[in-house]
Amino acid sequence: MLRAGIPLSRALDALAQESTSVMKPVLDALRGDLRGGLAFSDALARHPRVFEPSFVQMVQVAEASGTLAEVLERLHAARKRMLSLRRKVVSALVYPGFVTIVALSALLFVMTAVLPQIKNAIAMSDSKGALIGLIAFSDFLFRWRLEIGLGVLVAVLLVVLAFRQEEVRERLGLLPGIRGLTQSVLMAELSGTLSLLLSNGVMLADCFRLMAPVLGSRQASSLILQMEQSLRRGEDFIGPVYGSLVMPPLFASLFRIGLETGRLDRSMEEAALIYSEKLDTTLQRFLLLIEPTIIVVVSLLVGLLVYSIFGALLTLNELVI
């Protein structure tokens, strides 16, 4: 709308009229602040939970340079790219999770609804010890189903609460097989944000200061702040990256090349593309491995269970005959 020549206040009016989400009160507040003579960046800064400091800083620079429309367009494109990265990760986990839940539900149904109905018949047959143990386990599940269900619910809630802890997420992100995925997501977002800040005239030290609180990783934030302090002291601020577990050596190399050529924004943009492509490749490999693995494991479990049950029933039939 700004590129079409619509004033910022009227653009916010149009957005507020169309919005039916939780953003409507924020848009109304922004409209009021602008009409009260407040700068757009200052109005955004009053809503830190919605607009990150780096976003506000870029808008402030854009207001000073008269390039607000171009900067907001870049911010929109960057936000779409980051949301796309996160959706890819979530989408990659949805299907395996759905298949696992369905398979476990089917096994639970057989254990708690089917086996109790035929356990007396199976007990009369020449059943093997494994099947007798399976029936005993089925009886246990059926007898304590309410307590077990409550325990599972509590366990799920505890897992959800644990995942909200940044330290837990970071420790899980360092596990083999997961580290590459989380690192690609982090580096794609970090490189993209850094490129956007630099291309809009934000000084490098200020970029580090603005990015550190919003990275979602305490180790990465600590490293970025360390780089900022080294830069302000005039020391080598790239060296610590080479020995870091959070940032790979490739990022440090691209960063150093960008500094040497004076095109750090372009170098970071290229890094964001590299890590986005690496994330796509990692997710594809993950799906290629996890989907058939889940299907094979579930098929084996169901097959063994059905084989044991029908084997016992056939044995009983032979005894009757």
N, C-alpha and C positions, 0 to 999 in steps of 0.2 A: 504494500500500500504506500509506503514511503517513496519507493521508486516511481510510483504513479503520480507523485506530487501531492498526496494527501497529507495534511499536517498531522503531527504526532498525536495531538489531543483528539482529533477526529478519528484517527485510526484506533486509539484506545476506546473511544466511544463505541465504534463498530464492534470491536472485540468483546467489550463488556455486554453489549446487547445480545450477541450470539452465544456467549458463554453461559453454560448452565452448571458448570463444575465448581470445585472449590476455589478456582482461580478468579471467580467473579468478584468476591470482596477485595482481592488484591488489585484487580484492574480498576475497581471503583476508587480504591485508595490512591492509586497512581494518578488517575484522572483528577482527583481533588488536589493532590500535591502539585501537579503541573499548573492547574488553574490558580493555585496560591503563589505561583512564581518560583517554585522549586525546580532545580535542574533535574533532568530525567535520571541521571546517574545517582543523584542524592535521593530521589524518590525510590529508586530500586534498592538503595542501601538500607532503607527502612524495613526491608523484608528479607533478612539474611537467611531465613529458612527456605525461601523460594529461589532467591538469586544469589549465586555463589560470589565471593569477593572477586574472583578472576573475571566473572561476567560484568560486574559493576565497574571494574577497572577498565576493561576494554570499551565499555560504553562511555566512560568519562574521557578516554583518549579520543574516541570517535567524535564526541561533542566538540572537543577542542580543535580537531582537524577538519570538521565539517563533513565527515564521511559516515554518518550514523546509519544511513540506509545500507551501505555496502557492508559495514561491520555487523549489523544485525542479520543480514543475509548469510554472512559467513558463520555467525554463531548458530543460526538455524541449521545450516548444513552440517556443522560439526556436531550439534546435538543429535541430529538424525543418525549420523554415523555411529556415535557412541551407543545410542539406543538400539541400533541394528546389531552391534556387537553383542550387547547383553541379551537381546532376543535370540540370537544364534545359540548362545550358551544354554539358555533356558530351554529352547526348542530341542536341543540335542539331548537334554536330560528327561524331557517329558515322555517320549515314547518308551525308552527302557523302563522308566519308573512305572508307567501305565501297565506295561506287559508284566512286570514283576508283581504289581498289586493284584492284577486279574488272576495270575497263576497261583499266588498264595491264597487268594480268596477261594479259588476252585479246590485247592488241596484242603483248605480248612473246612469247606462244605462237605467234602467226602469224609473227612475225619470225624466231623461232629454230627452229620445228618445221615450219611449212608452206612458207615460201619456200625453204629449202634443198632441199626435195624436188622443187620444180618450177622451180628457177632455170635448169637446163640447157635446159628447154623454152622458158622465157621468153627466154633469151639468143638462141635461134634465130629469134625473132619480131622484128618491126620495133618494138622497144621504145623508149620515149622515155627521155630522159636522167634524168628523175625516178625512173623505175622502176629503171633501172640503178643509180642512186645508192642506192635503197632496198635492192636486192639486196646491194650492197657493204656497206651498213650491217648487213644481216642476217648476212653472212659475218663481219663484225667481232664482232658480238654472240655468234655461235655459237663462234667461235674463242677468244674471251677470256671466255667465260661464267663460269668459276670466279673469275677475277680481278675481273670486274665485280660478281659477286654478293658477293664479299668486300668490295669497295669500298663497295657500297650498304649492307652491314651495318655497316661502320665509320662511314659517314656518318650512319646512323640512330642509332647509339650516341652519336655526337658531338652530334647534335641533341637527344637526350634529356638528355645531360649539360648542354648549354647551357640548356635550358629549366628545369633545376633551379637555375640561377643567377638570383637575384632581380633583378639589374641587367638581364639579358637579357629577362626577362618584362616588366619595367617599360618598356623601350624598345619592345618589340613592342606593348605596351598603348597606346602613344601614337601608333601608326600610324593613318592615316585609315581609317575603317570598323571598326576594332577598339577605338578609344578609347572610343566610346560604350558598347560592350558591357562592357568591363572597368570603366569608371567606374560603370555601373549596378550591377554586382555588388558593387563596393567600397562604394558609398554605401548600398546596401540592408543590407549586413552591418554597416557602421559605425553607421547610424541605429538599426537594431534592437538592437544591443548597447548603445548609449548609452541608449536608452529603457529597456531592461531594468535596467541598472545604476541609473539615476536613480529608477525606480519602486520599487526595493528599498532606497532610502535611502543610496546611496553618493554622497558629495559629488562635485561636478562636476570639481574638480581631480584627485581620486583616480580618477574615471572616465577622464580623459585619460591619467593615468599607467598605469592598468591596460590600456587599449586599445592604446596605442602599440606594444608589442612583438608583438602578435598580428594586426596588420592585413594583413600580407603584402605591404606596399608601403613601401619605404624613404622615398619622398617623403611619403606620407600619414602615416607614423609621425613623421617629422621635423616636419611641420606640426602634428600633434597635440601633440607635446612643446613646440613653440613656443607654442601656445595655452595649454598648462598653465603655462608660465613667465610669460606675460603676465598670466594670471588671478591667479596668486599675487602678482604685483607690483601688482595693481590697475589694469592697463592695458587698453586695448581689445584683446581677444583674438579678435575676430571679423573685424576688418579684413583680416588676412593671407589669409583664406579667399577674399576677392573676387578677389585677383590670382593665385590658385593654379590650376595646370593639373590638379591632382588632384581638387579639390572644386569642383563647379559653383556659380554664384551662387545658384541656387535653394536649395541646402542652407544657405548662409549666411543667406539671407532667412528660411527656416523656423526656423533656430536663433535668430536675433535676435527673431523674433516670439514664440517660446517663452519666451525670457528676459523679454521685456516683459510677457507675460501671466502669468508664473509657472507655466506648464504646459509646461515644456521636455520632460518625458517624453512627454506626449501629442503634442507637435509632432514629436518625433523618431520616434514610432510612425507618425505620418501620413507622414513623409518615407520611412520604410522601405516603406510600402505604395505610395507614389508610384513609388519606384525599382524595386520588384518588378514593378509593372505596366509600367513603361518597359522593363524587361529582357524581359518576355514579348513586348512589341511588337517590340523590336529583334530577338529571336530569330526571331519569325515572319517578319519582313521578310527576315532573313538567309536563312532556308530558302526563302522564295519566290523569292529571287534566285539562290541558289547551286545549288539542285537542277536547275532547267531549264538553267542555264548549263553545268553539268557534262554533262548528258544531251546537249545540242546539240553541245558540243565533241567528246565521245567519239563520237557518231553520225557527225559529219563526218569524223573521223579514220578510223574503221572503214570508212565508206562510200567514202572516197577510196582506201583501201588495197585494198578488195575490187574497186572499179571498175578500178584500175590492173592488178591481177592478171588479172581476167577479160578485160579489154580486150586484154592481151597474149596470153592463151590463145586468144581468138577470132581474133586476127590470125594466130597460128600455124595455126589450123584452116583459115583461108582459104588460106594458103600451101600446105598439104598438099593441099587440094582442087584 
